[in-house]
Every structure is written in C-alpha cells, then in structure tokens.
Amino acid sequence: MKKSVLFLVVALMALPALQAQEFFRIGAKVGLNFANLTGDAEDAEMLTSFHLGLVAEIPISEKFYFGPEVLYSIQGASFSDDEFDVDAEFRLDYIQIPLMARYYVSEGFSLEAGPQIGFLTSSEVETEEIGIDAKDYFSSFDYGLNFGLGYKLPGGIFFQGRYNLGLANVLDSDEFGDDEAKNSVIQLSVGYMF
C-alpha cells in the first residue's frame, strides 16, 4: 500500500508538466466507496471505504470525451455471524484503471460509462482481535463495467456518482472451487481538473 500511495503522490507532483499539453486536462479525485461482494458471498454486508487517484479528460468532439483514470480503491465486504459472535471485514485493495467515455448532455452535466480493470495489491480479513493476510485466497485481477453521472463546475471542481459492476470472480478457484464472488461498488467522488 505504501508503494501505491507513493506512486500517486509522485504522479500528482508531475501534473503541472503534463498539463502543458493543452489538448487534454488532468486532475485528481477522492471519494467514498460503498462496496459489497455479490454471488456466493452469503450474508455479505456493505463495506464503507474510500478511493483516490488521477483522472484525465481528452476531447473527442465538442460533447464527447475519453476519461482514463488510475485509482487506489478499497473494496470488499463485511460479514456478521451472530451464532459465533464474529464480525469480520474482507478488505480488497486495488489499483483500478477505468477507461470512461463521457458525454456532456448539457453545460457541466455528463453521462459516463466504460470498462475497468483492477489489480489486487493487498487483501486482509480483519476481526476485532486479528487481521489475516488473505491475498492467496483472492484473484489478483479484476474487471468490470462502470456507469455514472458527473457534474463539472466552471472553475474545475467536479462531482461524480458511479456504479462499478464487477464481472470477474474475485475468489481464487484453487481455494474456493466453484464458489463465485464479484465486486459491486458505488462510488461518490469529488475532484479538481487542473
């Protein structure tokens, strides 16, 4: 995780040089994740976490833009077992690369959609007493589709709401057999285009 944060800090420091290219804009964003696992992940409950990263906006036409991003995103789910009095969190940390198509339907207001790939950087199962490294139990690669809305103010501040529909089984088949669990994440973001 330290390497991921260091990468994002270095990349943010390089933004002024990259911005010299006037045909696109670069920015940064941060926000909340409301994540869960769907499929065979019985009794999974929503995990509230965060995401942060870099965004770009490359014009294709007057209203249509390509918006690649690089995000650090914490996902997963919470589980409760009243019978054994155990509460646990499955925390899955990803470097996500969304490739968004953005269409401005009116001044500042946009619709967006696009694919996303993700690379698992760490995974933990945490209870009140212990935390266990669980990276061997989860797939190192994830992919899905994003759908969302955005609003950009004239000064460069923007807001986004997005749903990530995970399409990949995030469980390691060697450990879980035919069981499947897929990421399902609602993201609310605020950012600034430089």
TORTORKOL-130739 format. One line per 3 residues: for each residue x, y, z of N, C-alpha, C. Coordinates in steps of 0.1 Angstrom, whole numbers, plus 5000, padded with zeros to 4 digits. Example, Ala and Ser with C-alpha at 12.3 -4.5 7.8 and 13.67 -1.06 7.14 Angstrom:
BEGIN
5132:4943:5078:5123:4955:5078:5132:4967:5078 ~ 5128:4978:5071:5137:4989:5071:5129:5000:5079
***
This chain:
BEGIN
5008:4988:5000:5000:5000:5000:5009:5012:5000 ~ 5020:5012:5007:5029:5024:5008:5034:5027:4994 ~ 5037:5017:4986:5042:5019:4972:5031:5026:4964
5019:5022:4966:5008:5027:4958:5005:5042:4961 ~ 5006:5045:4974:5004:5059:4978:5016:5068:4973 ~ 5028:5063:4974:5040:5070:4969:5038:5072:4954
5034:5063:4947:5032:5064:4932:5022:5076:4930 ~ 5011:5076:4937:5001:5086:4935:5006:5100:4938 ~ 5014:5101:4949:5020:5114:4953:5030:5119:4942
5038:5110:4937:5048:5114:4927:5040:5118:4914 ~ 5030:5111:4911:5022:5114:4899:5015:5128:4900 ~ 5010:5131:4912:5003:5144:4915:5014:5155:4913
5026:5153:4918:5036:5163:4917:5040:5166:4902 ~ 5038:5156:4893:5042:5157:4879:5030:5164:4871 ~ 5019:5166:4877:5008:5171:4869:5010:5185:4862
5017:5195:4868:5019:5207:4861:5026:5205:4848 ~ 5036:5196:4847:5044:5194:4835:5035:5187:4824 ~ 5026:5178:4829:5017:5171:4820:5007:5180:4814
5003:5190:4823:4992:5199:4819:4996:5208:4807 ~ 5009:5209:4805:5014:5218:4794:5008:5214:4781 ~ 5004:5201:4779:4997:5197:4767:4983:5201:4768
4979:5211:4760:4966:5218:4761:4954:5210:4756 ~ 4957:5199:4749:4946:5192:4743:4939:5183:4753 ~ 4944:5182:4765:4937:5174:4775:4939:5180:4789
4930:5176:4798:4931:5181:4812:4934:5170:4821 ~ 4941:5172:4832:4944:5162:4842:4939:5167:4855 ~ 4935:5158:4864:4930:5162:4877:4932:5151:4887
4927:5153:4898:4927:5143:4909:4913:5143:4916 ~ 4910:5131:4921:4898:5130:4928:4899:5120:4940 ~ 4890:5122:4949:4889:5114:4961:4874:5111:4965
4871:5100:4971:4857:5098:4975:4854:5086:4983 ~ 4842:5083:4985:4837:5072:4993:4833:5060:4984 ~ 4836:5048:4989:4832:5036:4983:4821:5030:4992
4811:5025:4986:4801:5016:4993:4802:5003:4986 ~ 4810:4994:4991:4814:4982:4984:4807:4969:4990 ~ 4805:4959:4982:4800:4947:4986:4804:4936:4977
4802:4923:4980:4805:4912:4972:4792:4905:4969 ~ 4790:4902:4956:4777:4895:4952:4781:4881:4948 ~ 4770:4873:4946:4772:4859:4942:4771:4850:4954
4781:4841:4956:4780:4831:4966:4785:4837:4980 ~ 4787:4850:4981:4792:4856:4993:4779:4858:5002 ~ 4774:4848:5008:4762:4848:5016:4764:4857:5028
4754:4865:5032:4754:4873:5044:4764:4885:5042 ~ 4768:4888:5030:4777:4899:5029:4770:4912:5031 ~ 4776:4921:5037:4771:4935:5040:4780:4945:5034
4775:4957:5032:4782:4968:5026:4794:4972:5035 ~ 4805:4975:5029:4817:4980:5035:4820:4994:5030 ~ 4821:5004:5039:4823:5017:5036:4838:5020:5036
4844:5025:5025:4858:5027:5024:4860:5040:5015 ~ 4872:5040:5009:4875:5052:5001:4883:5048:4988 ~ 4884:5058:4979:4892:5057:4967:4898:5071:4965
4910:5071:4958:4916:5083:4954:4925:5081:4942 ~ 4927:5091:4934:4935:5089:4922:4936:5100:4912 ~ 4941:5097:4900:4943:5107:4890:4933:5105:4879
4928:5115:4872:4919:5115:4861:4924:5123:4850 ~ 4920:5120:4838:4923:5128:4826:4910:5130:4818 ~ 4910:5140:4810:4898:5142:4801:4904:5147:4787
4902:5138:4777:4907:5140:4764:4895:5142:4754 ~ 4894:5154:4748:4882:5157:4739:4883:5148:4726 ~ 4872:5143:4723:4870:5136:4710:4861:5144:4701
4851:5151:4707:4843:5161:4699:4839:5171:4710 ~ 4830:5180:4706:4826:5191:4714:4820:5186:4727 ~ 4812:5175:4726:4805:5170:4738:4810:5156:4743
4818:5150:4735:4822:5136:4738:4837:5136:4742 ~ 4840:5130:4754:4854:5129:4759:4858:5115:4763 ~ 4870:5112:4762:4876:5100:4768:4882:5103:4781
4879:5095:4792:4883:5099:4805:4890:5087:4812 ~ 4903:5085:4809:4910:5074:4816:4914:5078:4830 ~ 4915:5069:4840:4918:5071:4854:4927:5061:4859
4934:5064:4870:4942:5055:4878:4938:5057:4892 ~ 4932:5047:4899:4926:5049:4912:4932:5038:4922 ~ 4934:5042:4934:4936:5033:4945:4922:5032:4952
4917:5019:4953:4903:5017:4957:4903:5006:4967 ~ 4897:5008:4979:4895:4998:4989:4881:4993:4987 ~ 4879:4979:4985:4867:4973:4982:4865:4961:4992
4855:4953:4990:4853:4941:4998:4839:4940:5004 ~ 4838:4935:5016:4825:4934:5023:4827:4931:5037 ~ 4816:4933:5045:4816:4930:5059:4807:4918:5061
4810:4910:5071:4802:4898:5074:4800:4897:5089 ~ 4788:4893:5093:4785:4891:5107:4779:4878:5109 ~ 4784:4871:5120:4778:4858:5124:4774:4858:5138
4761:4860:5140:4756:4861:5154:4757:4848:5162 ~ 4757:4837:5155:4758:4824:5162:4772:4823:5169 ~ 4782:4827:5162:4796:4827:5168:4801:4840:5173
4792:4850:5172:4796:4864:5177:4809:4869:5171 ~ 4809:4868:5157:4821:4873:5150:4816:4883:5140 ~ 4824:4894:5139:4822:4904:5129:4836:4905:5121
4835:4904:5108:4847:4904:5100:4846:4913:5088 ~ 4857:4918:5083:4858:4926:5071:4867:4919:5061 ~ 4863:4917:5049:4871:4913:5038:4875:4926:5031
4888:4930:5032:4892:4942:5026:4901:4939:5014 ~ 4897:4944:5002:4904:4941:4990:4909:4954:4984 ~ 4922:4957:4984:4928:4969:4979:4933:4967:4965
4928:4976:4956:4931:4975:4942:4937:4988:4936 ~ 4945:4986:4926:4948:4997:4917:4938:4995:4905 ~ 4929:5004:4903:4919:5003:4893:4922:5012:4881
4919:5008:4869:4921:5016:4857:4908:5017:4849 ~ 4899:5026:4853:4887:5028:4845:4890:5036:4832 ~ 4884:5032:4821:4885:5038:4808:4871:5043:4804
4868:5055:4808:4855:5061:4807:4852:5069:4794 ~ 4840:5067:4788:4835:5075:4778:4826:5085:4785 ~ 4827:5098:4782:4820:5108:4789:4813:5117:4779
4799:5118:4780:4791:5126:4771:4785:5137:4779 ~ 4787:5150:4775:4781:5161:4782:4768:5164:4775 ~ 4757:5161:4783:4744:5163:4778:4739:5178:4779
4745:5186:4788:4743:5200:4790:4755:5206:4796 ~ 4755:5219:4798:4767:5226:4804:4771:5220:4818 ~ 4782:5213:4818:4787:5207:4831:4782:5194:4834
4770:5189:4829:4764:5177:4833:4768:5166:4823 ~ 4773:5154:4828:4777:5144:4819:4772:5130:4823 ~ 4771:5121:4813:4768:5107:4815:4781:5100:4811
4784:5089:4819:4797:5082:4816:4795:5067:4817 ~ 4803:5060:4810:4803:5045:4810:4816:5040:4805 ~ 4820:5029:4809:4832:5023:4804:4837:5011:4811
4847:5004:4806:4852:4992:4813:4863:4996:4823 ~ 4866:4987:4831:4876:4989:4842:4883:4976:4844 ~ 4896:4977:4846:4904:4966:4851:4911:4969:4864
4913:4959:4872:4919:4962:4885:4929:4951:4889 ~ 4939:4956:4897:4950:4947:4901:4950:4947:4916 ~ 4948:4935:4922:4948:4934:4937:4962:4937:4943
4963:4947:4952:4976:4950:4958:4977:4943:4972 ~ 4966:4942:4979:4966:4935:4992:4952:4931:4995 ~ 4951:4921:5004:4938:4916:5009:4940:4912:5023
4930:4916:5031:4930:4912:5046:4917:4908:5050 ~ 4916:4899:5059:4904:4896:5067:4907:4901:5081 ~ 4898:4910:5085:4900:4917:5098:4888:4914:5107
4891:4910:5120:4881:4909:5130:4885:4919:5141 ~ 4878:4919:5152:4881:4928:5163:4895:4924:5169 ~ 4898:4911:5169:4910:4907:5175:4922:4906:5166
4920:4902:5154:4932:4899:5145:4930:4904:5131 ~ 4940:4905:5123:4940:4907:5109:4948:4897:5102 ~ 4943:4891:5091:4950:4880:5085:4952:4884:5070
4965:4882:5065:4967:4884:5051:4960:4873:5043 ~ 4952:4877:5034:4943:4868:5027:4945:4869:5012 ~ 4957:4874:5007:4959:4876:4993:4959:4863:4985
4963:4852:4991:4963:4840:4984:4949:4834:4981 ~ 4939:4839:4988:4926:4834:4986:4918:4842:4976 ~ 4923:4853:4970:4916:4861:4961:4924:4862:4948
4917:4864:4937:4923:4866:4924:4931:4879:4923 ~ 4942:4879:4916:4950:4891:4916:4945:4901:4905 ~ 4935:4897:4897:4930:4905:4886:4914:4906:4887
4909:4918:4884:4895:4921:4884:4891:4929:4872 ~ 4879:4928:4867:4874:4936:4856:4859:4938:4858 ~ 4854:4949:4852:4840:4952:4853:4836:4963:4844
4824:4968:4846:4818:4979:4838:4814:4990:4848 ~ 4816:5003:4844:4812:5014:4852:4801:5022:4845 ~ 4792:5027:4853:4781:5036:4848:4779:5047:4857
4778:5060:4852:4778:5070:4862:4773:5084:4856 ~ 4773:5094:4865:4769:5107:4862:4780:5116:4868 ~ 4781:5128:4861:4791:5138:4866:4786:5152:4865
4792:5161:4873:4789:5175:4871:4802:5183:4874 ~ 4805:5191:4864:4818:5199:4865:4815:5214:4865 ~ 4820:5220:4876:4818:5235:4877:4828:5242:4868
4825:5254:4864:4834:5262:4855:4848:5263:4861 ~ 4850:5264:4874:4863:5265:4880:4872:5253:4880 ~ 4867:5241:4876:4874:5229:4876:4870:5219:4886
4863:5222:4896:4858:5213:4906:4847:5204:4900 ~ 4848:5191:4902:4838:5182:4897:4833:5172:4907 ~ 4821:5167:4905:4815:5157:4913:4810:5145:4904
4812:5133:4910:4808:5121:4902:4801:5111:4911 ~ 4791:5104:4905:4785:5092:4912:4786:5081:4902 ~ 4791:5069:4906:4794:5059:4897:4790:5045:4903
4786:5036:4895:4784:5022:4899:4793:5013:4892 ~ 4801:5005:4899:4810:4995:4893:4804:4981:4894 ~ 4801:4975:4883:4795:4962:4882:4807:4952:4879
4811:4945:4889:4822:4935:4888:4817:4924:4879 ~ 4826:4919:4870:4823:4908:4861:4832:4896:4864 ~ 4843:4898:4871:4852:4887:4874:4850:4881:4888
4852:4868:4888:4852:4861:4901:4864:4865:4909 ~ 4863:4871:4920:4875:4876:4928:4880:4865:4937 ~ 4873:4854:4938:4878:4843:4947:4887:4834:4939
4898:4830:4946:4907:4821:4939:4901:4807:4938 ~ 4901:4802:4926:4894:4789:4923:4901:4777:4930 ~ 4914:4778:4933:4921:4767:4940:4916:4766:4954
4912:4777:4960:4908:4777:4974:4893:4775:4976 ~ 4885:4781:4966:4870:4781:4968:4863:4773:4958 ~ 4870:4766:4949:4863:4757:4940:4854:4765:4930
4841:4761:4930:4831:4767:4921:4825:4779:4926 ~ 4827:4783:4939:4821:4795:4945:4825:4807:4938 ~ 4816:4817:4937:4819:4829:4930:4815:4841:4939
4823:4852:4938:4820:4865:4944:4825:4875:4935 ~ 4817:4886:4933:4821:4896:4924:4819:4910:4931 ~ 4828:4919:4927:4827:4932:4933:4815:4940:4929
4809:4947:4938:4798:4956:4935:4801:4969:4943 ~ 4803:4980:4936:4808:4992:4943:4801:5005:4938 ~ 4795:5012:4947:4790:5026:4944:4801:5036:4949
4805:5045:4940:4815:5055:4943:4809:5069:4942 ~ 4812:5077:4952:4808:5091:4952:4821:5099:4953 ~ 4824:5107:4943:4837:5114:4943:4836:5129:4941
4846:5136:4946:4848:5150:4943:4862:5152:4938 ~ 4864:5161:4929:4878:5162:4923:4880:5176:4918 ~ 4892:5178:4912:4896:5191:4906:4904:5188:4894
4900:5195:4883:4907:5194:4870:4916:5206:4869 ~ 4929:5204:4868:4939:5214:4868:4940:5221:4854
***
